[in-house]
Amino acid sequence: SIQIVWLRRDLRMADNPALYAAAQAGPILPVFVLDDERTGDRKYGGASRWWLHHSLESLGRSFGRHNAKLILRHGDSVDILADLAAKTGAEAIHANRHYEPWWRKAQGDLEKALPDGCELVLHDGNYLMPPGTATTGSGDPYKIYTPFSRAMRDLMPPRDELPAPETISQPSDLPASDDLSDWDLLPAKPNWATEMEKFWSVGEDAARERLDWWADHVAEYEDGRNLPSEDQTSQMSPHLHWGEISPITIWHALKDKRSEGWRTYESELIWRDYAQNILCQFPTYPEETYRDAIDDNKLWRNPNRGHVIEEELEAWQMGRTGYPIVDAGMRQLWAIGWMHNRVRMIAASFLIKHLLIDWRHGERWFWDTLVDADYASNGTNWQWVAGTGVDSNMFPRIMAPLSQSEKFDAAGYIREWVPELAELSDDQIHDPSDQCRPSDYPEKIIGHREARERALEAYRAMKEG
Ligand code: FAD
């Protein structure tokens, strides 16, 4: 009897527990629903939609190789799936668990909406271990990364990798499917995605190829990961976010690499699990400051208190702050939908502390512009940099963008992304003085020392009430 597979951010054939179980149980109907209703104001951003289009195209081809068809629908996931189940007489809907609050609600609603005789079967697919597996001695989930990662390492290895289903059968009478091109996921004119098209290969096959490449480079990760001028991180984040490859597959492919680089890389995969673990505990984490000691109304420059932040926010978004490392990062983000992790930290810190703008403005911009925009990872990392979350108290630690740029040798990176500075020497490029600053490159929006003092003063004033 028919098995529906509800796909969301698990757009792959291999190591996909929901697909695997369904394919073993009977003929399948794989369904992707573009649900802009349940996601509310967390609809996928522009860059995410671009990625999603190509990823669905690729997955459609993978099903095609099995003579099977991926069904596309748009609307409310629960209504659509319950209706499909009723009309096809499906025995089960298989799905990998997702933890964004709207998906958790949809999973609960779907269970109630299904016709008699059809059950929702949830699997664990997208993380090294299901959130909630690693707990403290008293059984509570962890709030802090370091003990969480220690507990995760004690629980390793993760489960075995599942193969892609060898054969897929489908009912002869298929329900109708939307045309992907009708969803308008790609940009209308002007096409802002031309650099993204050149830079990325999307889909499961591309993720596998990147993993093969990465297996030969992971040993250099320990030294290279902080150097934005080098191609020494895996750039697997969008593939992982969209579930084109599972972290379990990556873990098993690299586990014999026994280098410091692999151990550090494993820690990053654990950060990814950690972020979900936080989201599961605090479903509104990406929306709200979680540290009691931080008063959003007092700390941030705020239009309600007469501050004008629009222009500065826009200068940051467009990469025109006058700080080359920040501008390079923001322009890389705009061009290819991805930014190097070290630069994400510097750029986020700059918005929050140098410009004293509420971290949620930055989180939203990243949500719209990253191809790996992830509700849990984005929210957790923004709160971590801001020092507003359950883990770090980092607000008074103000990163110095100019010395970070020198320390991590970002000259090549700046030349690539801020071409108007390309002619400057390595000595000049991190902090172009007024004599060497080209006329088309902006002056610093605020001096570093002044910004630092303003941030610390705002923090002090907030604490004193
Ligand atoms: P690698 O260095 O090769 O790491 C391997 C994988 O581990 C990544 O692909 C990613 O899945 C995971 N990972 C690495 N670092 C982190 C981290 N700090 N938190 C969670 N997972 C991590 N990552 C996202 O996937 N989505 C986001 O929306 C996102 N927003 C961020 C916002 C800010 C302000 C900051 C500072 C970081 C953010 N990150 C986010 C984390 C990190 O920057 C990216 O995962 C990383 O840069 C992706 O590049 P990579 O694949 O080459 O990473």
Residues whose N, C-alpha, C, O or C-beta is under 5 A from the ligand:
A	BS01	FAD	T233 S234 Q235 M236 S237 L240 E268 L269 W271 R272 A275 M339 H340 N341 R344 M345 A348 D372 A373 D374 S377 N378 N381 W382
